[in-house]
Amino acid sequence: MDALRLTCLVVVLVATVVGVGVFAHGATRITRTVRSGRPAPGRLRPVGRRTLLVLREMVGHGRFRHTPVVRAAHWVVMVSFPILFFTLVTGYAQVVDPRAALPLLGHLPPWELLTEGIAWLSLVGILALIAVRVRATPRGLPRTSARAVAAAGAGVGDGSGPAPTEPVRRSRFFGSSTAQAVVVEATVLLVVLAVLLLRGLEHELAVRDGSALASAWHFPTTAWIGGLWSGASTAAVEAAVVLCATVKILVSASWFVVVGLQPTMGVAWHRFLAVLNVYAQRSPSGAVALGPLQPLRVGDRDLDVAALEDLPDDARLGVRAVEDLTWKGLLDVTTCTECGRCQDQCPAWATGKPLSPKLLTLALRDHAAATAPYLRAARAGDEVEPGHVDVDLVASGIIDADALWACTTCGACVEQCPVDIEHVDTIVDIRRYQTLMESAFPAELGGTFTKLERRGNPWGLPARQRLDWAKDLPFEVPVVGADVATAAEVDYLFWVGCAGAYEEKARRTTRAVAELLHTAGVTFAVLGDGEGCTGDPARRAGNEVLYQMLASANVETLAAAEARAVVVTCAHCFNTLSREYPQLGGRYDVVHHTELLDRLVGEGRLRPVAAPDAAPQRVTYHDPCYLGRHNQVYEPPRELLAAIPGVEVVEMPRNRERSFCCGAGGARMWVEESIGTRIGTARAEEAVGTGADVVATACPYCTVMLTDGVAAATPPPDVDRAAVGVPEVTDIAQLLLARIRAGA
């Protein structure tokens, strides 16, 4: 062995030992941080289904379906790691013997073709990902810590801090570490280039040796690279192999060192942690963590009305400190790739508010990593200085209060996250502590809570008015307990909801649905003053205790009414009744009114006709978050609109699972927007931009917010407001009823 090979061998062995050691230390730190979290029952089983889920997500890359270029590029780069790892192993042998190859696989033509193919595809993939990042990274993008960036972002629109420029803020990489991304991308690029160069040099050596390996069969795409060395001596080619293999190993070892020293480097660690996070996601079926919120756990049980009676005096409700997160919550924040897809889709961030799901996640990640050693010491009985453990996330400024309460729980962040981070559950858990333990919530919610407690609805109106919407209808609306003994005597229990009973525009929708059901011969009954708020606004605002009281009362009422099939017009009621009441034992066949009406039209029981002498209507449909993203009901409303004669449906740019929120969810319906642009106005401007005559909705909250929004919206330059006017915002049921009446 000559001096060059001996020197390179010593260097790579030392680098490997150091790299693996530092990496293992980093992995140990992450493991300890995650294990410091509270229990998360049900996240590890069933093993078989969860393993298949991981394989499906890795192979299919389903979360990238809206970005096909990134999807393909990321997939080939991901696949290159396990396959090109074998070239790294070969590299150690090549430092000693430039002609070395793996046993069995080394000169197997299919394997060589696979290796070269993946290497070339990975080269194209990493260059594409670099181009995407460069294009989406405007000049002036901050390179400071996530916490510092979050603090700067918190000043947007309220004058409390520096506001980043609009192009910078719009970048999904705002707040991400550019330097860390460069390290990862440069590592991949250098390793892939080294693999291709080594393959070419191997071919050149085979040519020099007169070996049968020197053929396109063994070097299908890299023989030409070896030809570039045809003028060099054999010794020079051998030395080039040794040096190239050494560089490849050193680059990989350096990456291990850099990553191991920074356990918060999610852009690198996610390639390991994402597998675990996807495996441990909420549902083993692979459904995103939307729909029902997770119950509030106290000790080893879920909080319910029965648990409230024997609640310990020192019980902590919700998440105060980072150690109150479950191990899954800590794994979530540690896994974050800083890709910014959640930030890119967040309606709060898009309208100038301080909430970025990514920045909130990164702030929790950094704080968890810094806190973990002190937390372990405290749990071991050692004395720890104040300020290192049990730190109030909001009071300390780790999580900005305005950011916490800006969330509409629309679920866009969860829907877009490629590694299945459950942002909404974490935000609501933090709200629970602030609401239940500190009474620290927006002032407007105090009145909402009081109205819910005293009147059973957020409008604070008396229960006797719940049937006022039915006055003057040309048919009787039966009430359970008065006109029918139980809901079992009719086809459906019509859950009217608070908005449907009290809010003027929603009342029109309620009347329209009732008339349509009557026309179709569907029997139904209502609960009248026996109905109460489902508790959705209380739960999303963190008032789990109030939610439990409201929900338990409704479950008892529905049980007494023998309700089985329920139809609702409110997307929030739909989600709560169908997805959250089962947590309390209430299980019903809940259908949204657009689903039922679509079925009735399809069966011919409702026959809409074109209105005489009426001009065609351009209609754009707004997907309610709690109907669409949270419950995957996208097509029935569109099918229903398509079945209405004289209606031309035009889609907004953001639709279906990428729909933009109206701004009412997460109890924001009852809280004034004082920072940035109103979310409803931003969505309304998008609707106006389609040139539609009507903005069709399927949720009373959306109707309210978009009605206000279109009045305040500024149309795009290519739309003449004077010519098109202000579009009408109305529920699909009212559009359908107008066409049904036209044929009567």
Secondary structure, 3 states (H helix, E strand, C coil): CCHHHHHHHHHHHHHHHHHHHHHHHHHHHHHHHHHCCECCCCCCCCHHHHHHHHHHHHHHCHHHCCCHHHHHHHHHHHHHHHHHHHHHHHHHHHHHCCCCCCCCCCCCHHHHHHHHHHHHHHHHHHHHHHHHHHHCCCCCCCCCCHHHHHHHHCCCCCCCCCCCCHHHHHCCCCCCCHHHHHHHHHHHHHHHHHHHHHHHHHHHHHHHHCCCCCCCCCCCCCHHHHHCCCCCCHHHHHHHHHHHHHHHHHHHHHHHHHHHHCCCCHHHHHHHHHHHHHHCCCCCCCCCCCCCCCCCEECCEECCHHHHHCCCCCCCCCCCCHHHCEHHHHHHHHHCCCCCHHHHHCHHHHCCCCCCHHHHHHHHHHHHHHHHHHHHHHHCCCCCCCCCCCCCCCCCCCCCHHHHHHCCCCCHHHHHCCCCCCHHHHHHHHHHHHHHCCCCCCHHHHHHHHHHHHHCCCCCCCHHHHHHHHCCCCCCCCEECCCECCHHHCCEEEECHHHHHHCHHHHHHHHHHHHHHHHHCCCEEECHHHCCCCCHHHHHCCCHHHHHHHHHHHHHHHHHCCCCEEEECCHHHHHHHHHHHHHHCCCCEEEEHHHHHHHHHHCCCCCCCCCCCCCCEEEEECCCCCCCCCCCCCHHHHHHHHCCCCEEECCCCCCHHHCCCCCCCCCHHHCCCCCCCCHHHHHHHHHHCCCCCEEEECCHHHHHHHHHHHHHCCCCCCCCHHHHCCCEEEEHHHHHHHHHHHCC
